Amino acid sequence: MAMKKKVMTDPDVPGPSDPYLKEHLHWIVTDIPGTTDATFGKEVVNYEMPRPNIGIHRFAFLLFKQKRRQAVVMTPTSKDRFCTKKFAQDNDLGLPVAAVFFNAQRETAARRR
């Protein structure tokens, strides 16, 4: 059975006009059976809700096909300055088989009347 690996990142940290921290890692799930969803996989980096501070940030869900079940995954030491391309190379994943992107921005404070 084909296994998948899901990665979620924000490439616009700390802000979209100057993303000098590059990608911030929000989630990694491995060993997702091909006929199910991520709830059946192994969460190796806990989910972090998007909370952009400045501007509109892009967020990416990338799905990779695993060549085999992975008992050991090379996980990053930090969520900041994450590099999806290097992670894919280090874990022998190849190119993503699917991707979904969305935008989010900080909620403004409610106006009082």
LOLOPA-950818 format. One record per residue: residue number from 1; residue in three letters; y, x, z of N, C-alpha, C, O in turn. Coordinates in Angstrom, 2 decimals, always signed. Each point is the difference from the previous one (the first is absolute). Example, Ala and Ser with C-alpha at 12.3 -4.5 7.8 and 13.67 -1.06 7.14 Angstrom:
<gupas>
1 ALA -5.69 +13.19 +7.80 +1.19 -0.89 +0.00 +1.20 +0.90 +0.00 -0.02 +1.04 +0.66
2 SER +1.07 -1.39 -1.38 +1.19 +0.82 +0.06 +1.09 -0.77 +0.73 +1.11 +0.51 +0.17
</gupas>
This chain:
<gupas>
1 MET -1.18 +0.85 +0.00 +1.18 -0.85 +0.00 +1.25 +0.89 +0.00 +0.07 +0.98 +0.74
2 ALA +0.89 -1.32 -1.57 +1.25 +0.77 -0.08 +0.83 -0.21 +1.25 +0.15 -1.13 +0.48
3 MET +0.39 +2.22 +0.05 +0.86 -0.07 +1.19 +1.43 +0.31 -0.43 +0.24 +0.73 -0.96
4 LYS +0.71 -1.31 +1.71 +1.42 +0.20 -0.32 +0.72 +0.55 +1.22 -0.47 -0.09 +1.14
5 LYS +1.63 +0.66 -1.41 +0.87 +0.52 +1.04 +1.40 -0.51 -0.27 +0.50 +0.11 -1.12
6 LYS +0.16 -0.68 +2.16 +1.34 -0.56 -0.15 +1.00 +0.86 +0.76 -0.24 +0.40 +1.14
7 VAL +1.38 -0.12 -1.80 +1.08 +0.78 +0.60 +1.29 -0.80 -0.16 +0.27 -0.53 -1.07
8 MET +0.53 +0.45 +2.15 +1.31 -0.66 -0.06 +1.07 +1.01 +0.40 -0.10 +0.62 +1.06
9 THR +1.12 -0.47 -1.91 +1.07 +0.95 +0.30 +1.38 -0.59 -0.31 +0.12 -1.00 -0.71
10 ASP +0.90 +1.66 +1.26 +1.41 -0.27 -0.29 +0.58 +1.29 -0.55 +0.18 +0.95 +0.76
11 PRO +0.13 -0.88 -2.07 +0.53 +1.23 -0.58 +1.51 +0.19 +0.20 +0.56 +0.97 -0.50
12 ASP +0.09 -1.87 +1.21 +1.47 +0.03 +0.12 +0.51 +0.33 +1.40 +1.00 -0.57 +0.44
13 VAL -1.66 +1.48 +0.25 +0.39 +0.32 +1.38 +0.91 +1.22 +0.02 -0.31 +0.98 -0.68
14 PRO +1.42 -0.98 +1.42 +0.47 -1.07 +0.87 +0.79 -1.09 -0.72 +0.16 -1.10 +0.54
15 GLY +0.32 +1.38 -1.74 +0.73 -1.01 -0.77 -0.18 +0.24 -1.48 -0.26 +1.13 -0.42
16 PRO +0.39 -2.18 -0.38 -0.26 +0.13 -1.44 +0.98 +0.92 -0.74 -0.35 +0.54 -1.04
17 SER +1.57 -0.37 +1.56 +0.95 +0.87 -0.71 -0.26 +1.48 +0.27 +0.42 +0.85 -0.79
18 ASP -1.12 -0.52 +1.88 -0.34 +1.39 +0.32 -1.34 +0.04 +0.73 -0.03 +0.21 +1.21
19 PRO -1.07 -0.40 -1.94 -1.32 -0.06 +0.64 -0.59 +1.38 +0.28 -1.09 +0.32 -0.48
20 TYR +1.81 +0.51 +1.24 -0.43 +1.38 +0.21 -1.29 +0.13 +0.80 -0.66 +1.04 -0.05
21 LEU +0.27 -2.07 +0.78 -1.28 +0.04 +0.72 -1.15 -0.50 -0.89 -1.16 -0.01 +0.40
22 LYS +1.52 -0.41 -1.59 -0.98 -0.49 -1.00 -0.83 -1.14 +0.55 +0.55 -0.95 +0.56
23 GLU -1.83 +1.03 -0.72 -0.85 -1.13 +0.37 -0.26 -0.05 +1.52 -0.21 +1.02 +0.65
24 HIS +0.24 -2.23 -0.15 -0.43 -0.24 +1.39 -1.28 -0.82 -0.08 -0.03 -1.05 -0.66
25 LEU -1.00 +1.51 +1.31 -1.30 -0.66 -0.03 -0.02 -1.19 +0.95 +0.39 +0.12 +1.16
26 HIS -0.84 -1.28 -1.66 -0.09 -1.20 +0.82 -1.43 -0.44 +0.30 -0.23 -0.71 +0.98
27 TRP -0.74 +1.14 -1.81 -1.36 -0.51 +0.20 -0.98 +0.72 -0.89 +0.32 +0.31 -1.15
28 ILE -1.52 -0.04 +1.67 -1.13 +0.46 -0.82 -1.26 -0.73 +0.48 -0.33 +0.00 +1.19
29 VAL -0.36 -0.60 -2.14 -1.30 -0.64 +0.27 -0.99 +0.58 -1.00 +0.28 +0.05 -1.20
30 THR -1.43 +0.40 +1.68 -1.03 +0.58 -0.87 -1.26 -0.84 +0.02 -0.13 -0.94 +0.78
31 ASP -0.79 +1.29 -1.65 -1.33 -0.62 -0.06 +0.06 -1.52 -0.10 -0.75 -0.70 +0.67
32 ILE +1.65 +0.19 -1.51 +0.10 -1.43 -0.24 -1.03 -0.37 -1.07 +0.10 +0.48 -1.13
33 PRO -1.08 -1.32 +1.45 -0.97 -0.40 -1.03 +0.72 -0.68 -1.17 +0.93 -0.78 +0.21
34 GLY -1.36 +1.07 -1.41 +0.67 -0.48 -1.20 +0.08 -1.51 -0.15 +0.84 -0.49 -0.76
35 THR -1.68 -0.24 +1.47 -0.01 -1.46 -0.15 +0.70 -0.72 +1.15 -0.10 -1.22 +0.11
36 THR +0.82 +1.97 +0.75 +0.65 -0.60 +1.16 +1.46 +0.44 +0.08 +0.53 +0.58 -0.94
37 ASP +0.10 -0.86 +2.10 +1.38 +0.44 +0.19 +0.05 +1.08 +1.08 -1.03 +0.42 +0.52
38 ALA +2.25 +0.03 -0.19 +0.18 +1.14 +0.91 -0.52 -0.25 +1.41 -0.23 +0.96 +0.74
39 THR +0.04 -2.22 -0.35 -0.50 -0.27 +1.35 -1.42 +0.52 +0.18 -0.46 +0.14 +1.14
40 PHE -0.25 +0.14 -2.22 -1.36 +0.52 +0.07 -0.04 +1.52 -0.06 -1.07 +0.59 +0.08
41 GLY +2.23 +0.05 -0.21 +0.06 +1.46 -0.08 +0.18 +0.65 +1.35 -0.02 -0.66 +1.04
42 LYS +0.20 +1.97 -1.07 +0.21 +0.79 +1.22 +1.46 +0.45 +0.03 +0.44 +0.76 -0.85
43 GLU +0.31 -1.25 +1.85 +1.41 +0.36 +0.12 +0.09 +1.40 +0.62 -0.37 +0.20 +1.16
44 VAL +0.87 +0.77 -1.95 +0.09 +1.37 +0.51 +1.44 +0.36 +0.40 +0.21 +0.92 +0.79
45 VAL +0.76 -1.65 -1.31 +1.39 +0.10 +0.46 +0.44 -1.43 +0.27 +0.01 -0.84 -0.90
46 ASN +0.37 +0.56 +2.14 +0.38 -1.36 +0.40 +1.19 -0.51 -0.80 +0.90 +0.75 -0.36
47 TYR -0.92 -2.06 +0.09 +1.07 -0.66 -0.74 +1.31 +0.08 +0.77 +0.05 -0.25 +1.20
48 GLU +1.01 +0.59 -1.92 +1.35 +0.02 +0.55 +0.86 -0.94 -0.84 +0.13 +0.17 -1.21
49 MET +0.46 -1.16 +1.86 +0.82 -0.98 -0.70 +1.23 +0.67 -0.63 +0.60 +0.88 +0.62
50 PRO -0.21 -1.28 -1.84 +1.21 +0.54 -0.62 +1.25 -0.35 +0.81 +0.20 -1.16 +0.37
51 ARG +0.62 +2.17 -0.10 +1.26 -0.20 +0.72 +1.08 +0.90 -0.59 +0.43 +0.95 +0.65
52 PRO +0.01 -1.23 -1.85 +1.03 +0.86 -0.59 +1.30 -0.05 +0.80 +0.41 -1.07 +0.45
53 ASN +0.22 +2.22 -0.29 +1.27 +0.07 +0.74 +1.21 -0.15 -0.92 +0.98 -0.65 +0.36
54 ILE -1.06 +1.25 -1.53 +1.15 +0.05 -0.91 -0.43 -0.45 -1.38 -0.98 +0.51 -0.55
55 GLY +1.70 -1.45 -0.03 -0.23 -0.39 -1.38 -1.31 -0.73 -0.26 -0.71 -0.39 +0.93
56 ILE +0.42 +0.22 -2.21 -1.22 -0.66 -0.45 -1.05 +1.06 -0.28 +0.21 +0.89 -0.83
57 HIS -1.34 -0.97 +1.51 -1.08 +0.97 -0.16 -1.11 -0.59 -0.87 -0.26 -1.20 +0.03
58 ARG -0.37 +2.08 -0.80 -1.19 -0.36 -0.77 -1.22 +0.32 +0.86 -0.04 +1.03 +0.68
59 PHE -0.93 -1.89 -0.72 -1.27 +0.24 +0.70 -1.12 -0.11 -1.03 +0.07 -0.82 -0.91
60 ALA -1.09 +1.66 +1.07 -1.10 +0.02 -0.96 -1.35 -0.12 +0.71 -0.26 +0.69 +0.99
61 PHE -0.57 -1.57 -1.52 -1.42 -0.07 +0.36 -0.74 +0.62 -1.18 +0.11 -0.48 -1.12
62 LEU -0.86 +1.53 +1.37 -0.77 +0.65 -1.06 -1.47 -0.09 +0.35 -0.40 +0.26 +1.13
63 LEU -0.41 -0.63 -2.11 -1.44 -0.13 +0.19 -0.71 +1.05 -0.84 +0.21 +0.09 -1.21
64 PHE -1.04 +0.71 +1.87 -0.76 +1.05 -0.66 -1.48 -0.32 +0.06 -0.47 -0.63 +0.95
65 LYS -0.26 +1.06 -1.95 -1.45 -0.13 +0.00 -0.58 +1.25 +0.64 +0.29 +1.12 -0.43
66 GLN -1.11 -1.30 +1.45 -0.67 +1.12 +0.64 -1.26 +0.33 -0.78 -0.68 -0.89 -0.50
67 LYS +0.37 +2.17 +0.41 -1.21 +0.42 -0.69 -1.24 -0.19 +0.88 -1.13 -0.06 -0.49
68 ARG +1.37 -0.02 +1.80 -1.10 -0.17 +0.96 +0.58 -0.48 +1.32 +1.22 +0.07 +0.21
69 ARG -2.07 -0.56 +0.68 +0.44 -0.36 +1.35 +0.48 +1.28 +0.67 -0.65 +1.04 -0.13
70 GLN +1.76 -1.11 +0.82 +0.56 +1.21 +0.58 -0.04 -0.05 +1.51 +0.74 -0.75 +0.63
71 ALA -1.63 +1.56 -0.04 -0.10 +0.08 +1.45 +1.22 +0.72 +0.57 +0.51 -0.37 +1.05
72 VAL -0.05 +1.40 -1.75 +1.17 +0.76 +0.43 +1.08 -0.14 -1.06 -0.24 +0.28 -1.18
73 VAL +1.41 -0.71 +1.60 +1.14 -0.14 -0.91 +1.05 +0.99 +0.45 +0.30 +0.11 +1.19
74 MET +0.27 +0.61 -2.14 +1.09 +0.92 +0.34 +1.25 -0.83 +0.25 +0.70 -0.38 -0.94
75 THR -0.43 +0.10 +2.22 +1.16 -0.82 +0.35 +1.20 +0.90 +0.26 -0.15 +1.14 +0.45
76 PRO +1.34 -1.67 -0.74 +1.21 +0.80 +0.20 +0.28 +0.21 +1.49 -0.39 -0.81 +0.84
77 THR +1.07 +1.90 -0.53 +0.37 +0.29 +1.39 +1.23 -0.79 +0.42 +0.26 -0.17 +1.19
78 SER +0.51 -0.31 -2.17 +1.21 -0.77 +0.28 +0.15 -1.10 -1.04 -0.46 +0.14 -1.13
79 LYS +1.09 -1.23 +1.51 +0.28 -1.08 -0.95 +1.22 +0.32 -0.86 +0.16 -0.55 -1.08
80 ASP +0.69 +1.45 +1.57 +1.17 +0.40 -0.77 -0.36 +1.08 -1.00 -0.92 +0.79 +0.22
81 ARG +1.65 -0.76 -1.33 -0.21 +0.98 -1.07 -1.42 -0.06 -0.58 -0.55 +1.01 -0.44
82 PHE -0.02 -2.20 +0.45 -1.32 -0.21 -0.58 +0.10 +0.13 -1.52 +1.04 -0.32 -0.59
83 CYS -2.09 +0.79 -0.04 -0.03 +0.14 -1.46 -1.29 -0.66 -0.51 -1.10 +0.54 +0.17
84 THR +1.25 -1.70 -0.80 -1.16 -0.72 -0.51 -0.78 +0.85 -1.00 -1.23 +0.01 +0.02
85 LYS +1.94 +0.69 -0.87 -0.66 +0.82 -1.02 -0.88 +1.07 +0.65 -1.15 +0.20 -0.42
86 LYS +1.67 +0.50 +1.43 -0.78 +1.03 +0.69 -1.17 -0.63 +0.76 -1.10 +0.55 +0.00
87 PHE +1.34 -1.69 +0.64 -1.07 -0.70 +0.71 -1.15 -0.35 -0.96 -1.17 +0.18 +0.33
88 ALA +1.52 -0.68 -1.50 -1.02 -0.35 -0.99 -0.77 +1.24 -0.46 -1.22 -0.04 -0.15
89 GLN +1.93 +1.14 -0.07 -0.66 +1.25 -0.40 -0.91 +0.52 +1.10 -1.14 +0.37 -0.26
90 ASP +1.64 -0.34 +1.50 -0.77 +0.51 +1.13 -1.27 -0.80 +0.26 -0.99 +0.53 +0.49
91 ASN +1.03 -1.83 -0.81 -1.14 -0.89 +0.24 -0.78 -0.33 -1.27 -0.83 -0.91 -0.01
92 ASP +1.11 +1.65 -1.07 -0.73 -0.15 -1.27 -0.01 -1.45 -0.49 -1.06 -0.55 -0.31
93 LEU +2.27 -0.05 +0.24 +0.09 -1.42 -0.35 +0.40 -0.27 -1.45 -0.30 -1.08 -0.52
94 GLY +0.96 +2.01 -0.13 +0.48 -0.27 -1.35 +1.23 -0.89 +0.03 +0.72 -0.06 +1.00
95 LEU -0.47 -0.63 -2.11 +1.16 -0.88 -0.10 -0.28 -1.36 +0.63 -1.16 -0.42 +0.08
96 PRO +2.20 -0.28 +0.37 -0.22 -1.35 +0.55 -0.59 -0.93 -1.06 +0.30 +0.13 -1.18
97 VAL -1.14 -1.07 +1.61 -0.56 -1.01 -0.90 +0.84 -1.27 +0.02 -0.14 -0.85 -0.88
98 ALA +1.01 +0.71 +1.89 +0.91 -1.15 +0.09 +1.17 +0.37 +0.89 -0.10 +0.87 +0.87
99 ALA +1.23 -1.55 -1.09 +1.19 +0.23 +0.82 +0.81 -1.29 +0.08 +0.09 -0.76 -0.96
100 VAL +0.51 +0.54 +2.12 +0.90 -1.13 +0.21 +1.22 +0.54 +0.71 -0.12 +0.78 +0.95
101 PHE +1.30 -1.18 -1.42 +1.25 +0.47 +0.59 +0.80 -1.19 +0.49 -0.07 -1.09 -0.58
102 PHE +0.84 +1.30 +1.65 +0.94 -1.03 +0.45 +1.21 +0.69 +0.61 -0.07 +1.16 +0.39
103 ASN +1.17 -1.88 -0.30 +1.23 +0.50 +0.60 +0.24 -0.69 +1.33 -0.38 -1.16 +0.19
104 ALA +1.01 +1.88 +0.73 +0.38 -0.58 +1.29 +1.28 +0.66 +0.48 +0.28 +1.15 -0.33
105 GLN +0.48 -1.88 +1.10 +1.20 +0.57 +0.60 +0.15 -0.51 +1.42 -0.62 -0.99 +0.40
106 ARG +1.47 +1.68 +0.35 +0.22 -0.37 +1.39 +0.66 -1.36 +0.08 +0.92 -0.31 -0.76
107 GLU -1.40 -0.50 +1.69 +0.62 -1.31 +0.19 +1.36 +0.19 +0.67 +0.14 +0.81 +0.92
108 THR +0.84 -1.56 -1.37 +1.31 +0.09 +0.61 +0.01 -0.88 +1.24 -0.77 -0.95 +0.11
109 ALA +1.65 +1.28 +0.83 +0.10 -0.77 +1.23 +0.48 -1.41 -0.34 +0.80 -0.20 -0.91
110 ALA -1.31 -0.77 +1.66 +0.39 -1.39 -0.24 +1.49 -0.16 +0.34 +0.49 +0.50 +1.01
111 ARG +0.20 -1.22 -1.87 +1.44 -0.26 +0.25 +0.17 -1.12 +0.99 -0.68 -1.02 -0.08
112 ARG +1.59 +1.22 +1.00 +0.29 -1.06 +0.99 +1.08 -0.90 -0.53 +0.90 +0.45 -0.71
113 ARG -0.97 -1.72 +1.06 +1.01 -0.94 -0.44 +1.02 -0.22 +1.06 +0.94 -0.77 -0.21
</gupas>
